[in-house]
């Protein structure tokens, strides 16, 4: 259930509640600043909750000198991004937080957090993760991709991602080809293209229009569900 939102046509629209998963070796506070570049007209329509990853960064962060520490990571991985350490602990940590602080309607993820967010609906459907919490209904994926490990992918992408999803694709983002691969797996994707690289971008006029349309759609879906 979302928070109370704006009125439309006499009925109160729900404000969708999203759990935000930050990028590798950053933090919830850093992601809040990154997303804070979006217009107030967007931010006031969403209830965004920022979570720190479960593990303190085990190495240098790419945002050192730009954003202050502490920095966190969701799990560790090898150079090829094909083997993961502490992945199960990461899933348990997120589920535990949702049990205590939820419910949430959806997930917003950037980078490592986006790869994780996009995999969670499939893992939830297969009964591998988030089995004790309500179904994830919406995704906002910024600079995302698919997991490469067959052990994770076999469950995460066993069935198409059916929930409405919004994807930010950066023209010079090194993950863009993998973000396009992820799109092929989504039943109902909406796309915002931006000229930047691997970053949480500002919204230009067209991006803002797409974003507002996506938010309106999910607000109405939540409100209709509540009225049933």
N, C-alpha and C positions, 0 to 999 in steps of 0.2 A: 504494500500500500504506500502510495506517495504522500508527501506532505500536502497541506492545503495550498492551492495555487490560485490562478486568476479565474474570474467569472466569464463565462461565454454563453450567450443565449439563455441566461437564467440558471444554468447549472454550473456548479463549482468544478473547475478543471483541477485534476490532481497535479501536483508538482512532482515529476519523476525523481526518485531518490537513487543516486548512483554511487557505488563504491569505486574510488579512483585508485588505480594501481600504477605507480610511477615507473620511470625508466631505471635501467641498470646503474647502480651506484649513485643514485640520487636520493630523494626522500619525498614523503607526502607533502611537506612544507614547500619543497622546490616545485613539485608539480602544481601546487596551488598557485604559485607565482607564475608558472608557465601558462596555465589555463586562465589566469587572471587577466591576460592580454585580450581575451574575448570581450565583446561589448557587454555592457550591463544588461542590455535587452535580452541577451542569451542567458547570462549567469542568473538573473532573477527568476528564470523559468525552471531552473534545475536545483535540486538539493544535492550538493556534492560533498561527499565525505572522503577525506584523504587518509590513507593508511600507509604507514612505513613498512617496508619489507621486513621479514623476520630476522635477517642476518646482517650484522654490520659489514660494510664493504671490506673485502679481503685484499684489496689492492687499490691502485690509484683510480680516481674518478675523472671522467672526461670533463666534468663541470667545475673542477677545482679552479679557483680564481674567478669564477663567474657567480657561483652560488656557494654559500657557506656550508660547511659540514654541520651535523653528521650525515654520512651517506650510508645507504642500505642496498641490499640485493635480495631478490626473491629466492634464487637458488644459484648454484654454481654450474659451470659447463666447461667442456673442453674446447679447444681451438676451433674445431669443425662445427661446434654447436650441435653435436650428435649424441653426446652423453651428458647426463645431468646428475648433480649431487644435491641431496637434500630436497628433491622435488616433492616427495610424499609429505615431508615436514611442512613445506610451503603450502600445500593443499590443505593440510590439517589446520594450519595457522589461519588461513583465510576463512575456512568454514567456522572455526571457533569465534572469529571476530564477527562474522555475520550472525551467528547464533546470539551473541551477546549484544550487538549493536544494530542488528537488522530489524525488520526486513529491508532489503534493497530491491529495486525494480530492475536494475541493470548495472553494467560495469563500464567504466571509462579506463582505457589503458593506453600508455605510451611506451613504445620500444619494448623492453623486456616485459613490462606490464601489459602491453598490447598483445604480444604473442600468447601470454598467459590467459588474458581475458578472452581472446578468440577461441581458445581451446577448452575453456571451462564449460560452455553449454554442452559440448559433445561428451566430455568426461562425466558431466552430471547425468546426461541421458543414459550413459552406459553403466551408471552406478559406481563409478570409480572415484568420484569427487563430489563434494557438496550434497551428500545424500540426506543430510539432516536439515536442509534449509529449502525455502521455496525456489522454484525454477527461475533461472535467469531469463528475463523477458526482452531485454534490449542490450545492444552493444554499441559503444563508440570507440573505434580503433584508430589510433594515431601512430603512424609508422609501424605497422604490424607485419606479421609473417606467420608461417606455419612452423610447428615443431618438426625437426628433422629426424629425431630419434624414432625408429619404428615402434619401439615399446610404448611411447606416448601417442604417436600418430595413429596407431591402429585403433585406439579407443576415441581419441579426440576428434578424428575425422571419419569415423565409421558411418556416420549419417550426415547429411547436409546441415549447415547451421540455419535453422528455420526462423530464429527470432530476428526482427528488424534490426539492421546494423548500419551504422554510419562509418565510412572509412575515409581517412585523410591520406592522400597519396602525394608525396613531395616529388617534384620534377627531378631534383638532384639527390634524392634520398637513396642511399646505397641499398636500402631494403625494398625499394619500389618494386623490382621484379617479383620479390617474394610476397609483397602485399597484393600484387595482381593475382598470384597463385591462390592466395587466401580468398580473394573475391569470387573465384570460380566455385568455391565451396559454399558460398552463401546464397540462400534462396531469395532473400529480399534486401540486397545491399543498396545503400545510397552512397554516392561518392562525392567528395570534395577534393578537387585538384588544386594544388598550390605550387608556386614557383620555387619554394625553398627546399632545403635538404632534410636531414633527420632531426626534426624539431617539432614543437607544438606551435603551429603557425598562427598568425593573426588571421582574422577573417576578412576577406575583401567583400565587395558588394554581392557578388554571385555566391560566394561561400556562405555569407550571412543568410541569404535567402534560402539556400539549401538546408542550412542548419535549423532555421526557424520552422521550415516546413516539416523536417524530421521531428522536431520537438512537438509541434502541434499534433502530428500523427500519433505519437506515443502518448501524449497527454489525453487525447480523445479515446485511445484504446484503454487506458487505465480507468478513465472516468466511466466508460461504457461497462467495463468489467465490474466496477463497484456498484453500478446501478442494476445489474442483473440479479 
